[in-house]
């Protein structure tokens, strides 16, 4: 049995070629940052290889692995999809938590807002994919509160699916609270895709002043994934 467990970098999956390229670049960055580590990409939806297939291959070889969700919040994919695969692995797999909330994500959101030209006085909508799982919504709200404290301005969370308020409702609420003042969107999505395209249209049609870019890839995200891996890999007994 190998001394070091593998890292299964488990993304959601997307049909967007640009989004696929971004996630592939992120996985390559993980491998480059830790050459001695086996980094295995996997997905819970849309793309292949599936998490079940990658995990099954590890189990067949007796290979220990840590599943690190490349997901920003706890939710169905973490609590059900990942946990189901781990439970069926005969103890060879263990799961790390979702990437957020984390200070590195708040700092990266700040960086993306600055790159988009958001001023310190802008009201901010933190735009997330959304989930029907209250734990996922709670994770997003925690990041929104953290970002608001860091910027010293009002941050309202908005969701693109399954949760309220919607991004559009969050924008309207912020404009009501701050009439005549600029509003920017902090993009709490990892990669380009359908949701990111929807957000970009808010700037194109003048609903908001600017929409920040998606988060990945970024050196801080690579560090965050490896930190999640290290924290859990330390629990494995060779």
C-alpha positions as CSV (number, residue, x, y, z in Angstrom):
1,X,0.0,0.0,0.0
2,X,1.3,3.4,-0.9
3,X,2.5,5.6,2.0
4,X,0.6,8.7,0.8
5,X,-3.1,8.6,0.1
6,X,-4.2,10.0,-3.2
7,X,-6.2,13.2,-3.5
8,X,-9.5,12.8,-5.4
9,X,-10.3,16.3,-6.5
10,X,-14.1,16.1,-6.8
11,X,-15.8,18.9,-8.8
12,X,-19.5,19.3,-9.6
13,X,-19.0,19.1,-13.4
14,X,-20.2,21.4,-16.2
15,X,-21.1,21.3,-19.9
16,X,-19.3,24.6,-20.5
17,X,-16.0,24.0,-22.4
18,X,-14.6,27.1,-20.7
19,X,-15.6,25.8,-17.3
20,X,-14.1,22.4,-18.0
21,X,-10.8,24.1,-19.0
22,X,-10.7,26.1,-15.8
23,X,-11.3,23.1,-13.6
24,X,-8.7,21.1,-15.6
25,X,-6.2,23.9,-15.0
26,X,-7.0,23.8,-11.3
27,X,-6.3,20.1,-11.1
28,X,-3.0,20.5,-13.0
29,X,-2.1,23.2,-10.5
30,X,-2.7,20.8,-7.6
31,X,-0.5,18.2,-9.2
32,X,2.2,20.7,-10.0
33,X,2.1,22.1,-6.4
34,X,2.6,18.6,-4.9
35,X,4.4,16.4,-7.4
36,X,4.7,13.4,-5.1
37,X,0.9,13.3,-4.7
38,X,-1.5,11.4,-7.0
39,X,-4.2,13.9,-7.9
40,X,-7.3,12.2,-9.4
41,X,-10.1,14.3,-11.0
42,X,-13.7,13.2,-10.5
43,X,-17.1,14.7,-10.8
44,X,-20.5,14.3,-9.1
45,X,-22.6,15.4,-12.1
46,X,-22.5,16.0,-15.9
47,X,-18.8,15.1,-16.5
48,X,-16.7,11.9,-16.3
49,X,-14.9,10.3,-14.7
50,X,-17.6,10.0,-12.0
51,X,-16.7,10.0,-8.4
52,X,-18.0,6.5,-8.0
53,X,-15.8,5.2,-10.8
54,X,-12.6,6.9,-9.5
55,X,-13.4,5.7,-5.9
56,X,-14.1,2.2,-7.2
57,X,-10.7,2.1,-8.9
58,X,-9.0,3.1,-5.7
59,X,-10.8,0.4,-3.7
60,X,-10.0,-2.2,-6.3
61,X,-6.3,-1.4,-6.0
62,X,-6.4,-1.1,-2.2
63,X,-5.4,2.5,-2.6
64,X,-6.2,5.0,0.2
65,X,-7.6,8.3,-0.9
66,X,-8.9,11.6,0.4
67,X,-11.9,13.0,-1.4
68,X,-11.7,16.8,-1.4
69,X,-14.9,18.4,-2.7
70,X,-14.1,21.3,-5.1
71,X,-17.3,22.8,-3.8
72,X,-17.8,26.0,-2.0
73,X,-20.5,24.9,0.5
74,X,-21.8,21.9,2.3
75,X,-24.9,20.5,0.6
76,X,-26.4,17.5,-1.1
77,X,-23.3,16.6,-3.1
78,X,-21.1,16.7,-0.1
79,X,-23.5,15.1,2.4
80,X,-25.0,12.5,0.1
81,X,-22.9,11.9,-3.1
82,X,-19.5,12.1,-1.4
83,X,-20.5,10.4,1.8
84,X,-22.2,7.5,0.0
85,X,-19.0,6.7,-1.9
86,X,-16.9,7.0,1.2
87,X,-19.2,4.7,3.2
88,X,-18.9,2.1,0.5
89,X,-15.1,2.2,0.4
90,X,-14.3,-0.3,3.2
91,X,-12.4,2.4,5.1
92,X,-10.0,3.2,2.2
93,X,-11.5,6.6,1.5
94,X,-12.3,9.6,3.7
95,X,-13.8,12.9,2.8
96,X,-12.6,16.4,3.5
97,X,-15.1,19.2,4.2
98,X,-16.3,21.7,1.5
99,X,-14.0,24.6,0.8
100,X,-16.0,27.2,2.5
101,X,-16.4,29.2,4.6
102,X,-12.7,30.1,4.7
103,X,-10.7,33.3,5.0
104,X,-8.9,32.5,1.8
105,X,-12.2,32.6,-0.1
106,X,-13.1,35.9,1.4
107,X,-9.7,37.3,0.4
108,X,-10.1,35.9,-3.2
109,X,-13.6,37.5,-3.4
110,X,-12.0,40.8,-2.5
111,X,-9.3,40.3,-5.2
112,X,-11.9,39.5,-7.8
113,X,-14.0,42.6,-6.9
114,X,-10.9,44.8,-7.1
115,X,-10.0,43.3,-10.5
116,X,-13.6,44.1,-11.7
117,X,-13.2,47.7,-10.6
118,X,-15.6,47.6,-7.6
119,X,-15.0,50.6,-5.3
120,X,-14.8,50.4,-1.5
121,X,-18.2,52.2,-1.4
122,X,-20.1,49.7,-3.6
123,X,-22.8,47.7,-2.0
124,X,-22.2,44.0,-2.7
125,X,-24.4,41.1,-3.7
126,X,-22.7,37.8,-3.0
127,X,-24.1,35.6,-5.8
128,X,-24.0,31.8,-5.1
129,X,-25.5,28.8,-7.0
130,X,-28.0,28.1,-4.3
131,X,-29.2,24.9,-2.5
132,X,-32.3,23.6,-0.8
133,X,-30.0,22.4,2.0
134,X,-30.0,24.9,4.8
135,X,-26.4,24.0,5.7
136,X,-25.3,25.2,2.3
137,X,-27.2,28.4,2.6
138,X,-25.7,28.9,6.1
139,X,-22.2,28.5,4.6
140,X,-22.9,31.2,2.0
141,X,-24.4,33.5,4.6
142,X,-21.3,33.1,6.8
143,X,-19.1,34.1,3.9
144,X,-21.4,37.1,3.1
145,X,-21.2,38.3,6.7
146,X,-17.4,37.9,6.7
147,X,-17.0,39.8,3.4
148,X,-19.3,42.6,4.8
149,X,-17.1,43.0,7.9
150,X,-14.0,43.1,5.8
151,X,-15.3,45.7,3.4
152,X,-17.3,47.7,5.9
153,X,-20.4,47.8,3.6
154,X,-23.7,46.0,3.3
155,X,-23.4,42.5,1.6
156,X,-26.6,40.7,0.6
157,X,-26.5,37.1,-0.4
158,X,-28.4,36.1,-3.5
159,X,-29.0,32.7,-5.1
160,X,-29.3,31.5,-8.7
161,X,-31.4,28.4,-7.9
162,X,-33.2,26.6,-5.0
163,X,-32.9,29.4,-2.3
164,X,-34.1,32.9,-1.7
165,X,-33.6,35.7,-2.2
166,X,-32.7,35.4,-5.8
167,X,-29.7,37.4,-7.1
168,X,-32.2,39.8,-8.7
169,X,-34.1,40.2,-5.5
170,X,-30.9,40.7,-3.6
171,X,-29.9,43.5,-6.0
172,X,-33.3,45.1,-5.6
173,X,-33.1,45.0,-1.8
174,X,-29.6,46.5,-1.8
175,X,-30.7,49.3,-4.2
176,X,-33.7,50.0,-1.9
177,X,-31.3,50.3,1.1
178,X,-28.7,52.3,-0.8
179,X,-30.6,54.4,-3.3
180,X,-28.4,55.9,-6.0
181,X,-25.3,54.1,-4.8
182,X,-23.3,51.6,-6.9
183,X,-23.9,47.9,-6.6
184,X,-21.4,45.2,-7.6
185,X,-21.8,41.4,-7.7
186,X,-19.2,39.2,-5.9
187,X,-19.3,36.0,-8.0
188,X,-19.3,33.0,-5.6
189,X,-18.9,30.5,-8.3
190,X,-15.8,28.5,-9.1
191,X,-15.9,28.4,-12.9
192,X,-17.6,29.7,-16.0
193,X,-20.9,28.0,-17.0
194,X,-24.6,28.6,-17.2
195,X,-24.9,30.4,-13.8
196,X,-21.8,32.6,-14.5
197,X,-23.3,33.6,-17.8
198,X,-26.5,34.6,-16.1
199,X,-24.6,36.8,-13.7
200,X,-22.6,38.5,-16.5
201,X,-25.9,39.6,-18.1
202,X,-26.7,41.7,-15.0
203,X,-23.8,44.0,-15.9
204,X,-24.5,43.9,-19.6
205,X,-28.1,45.1,-19.1
206,X,-27.1,47.7,-16.5
207,X,-28.8,46.0,-13.5
208,X,-25.6,46.3,-11.6
209,X,-22.4,48.2,-12.2
210,X,-20.1,45.2,-12.4
211,X,-19.9,41.5,-11.9
212,X,-16.6,40.0,-10.7
213,X,-15.1,37.0,-12.3
214,X,-15.4,33.4,-11.1
215,X,-12.9,32.3,-8.5
216,X,-10.9,29.4,-10.1
217,X,-8.1,28.9,-10.8
218,X,-6.2,30.8,-8.2
219,X,-3.1,29.9,-6.2
220,X,-5.0,30.5,-3.0
221,X,-7.6,27.9,-4.0
222,X,-4.8,25.4,-4.6
223,X,-3.5,26.1,-1.2
224,X,-6.9,25.7,0.3
225,X,-7.5,22.3,-1.3
226,X,-4.1,21.0,-0.2
227,X,-4.8,22.2,3.3
228,X,-8.1,20.4,3.4
229,X,-6.3,17.3,2.1
230,X,-3.5,17.5,4.7
231,X,-5.9,17.9,7.6
232,X,-7.7,14.7,6.7
233,X,-4.8,12.7,5.3
234,X,-3.1,13.0,8.7
235,X,-5.9,10.8,10.2
236,X,-4.9,7.9,8.0
237,X,-2.7,5.3,9.7
238,X,-0.1,3.8,7.2
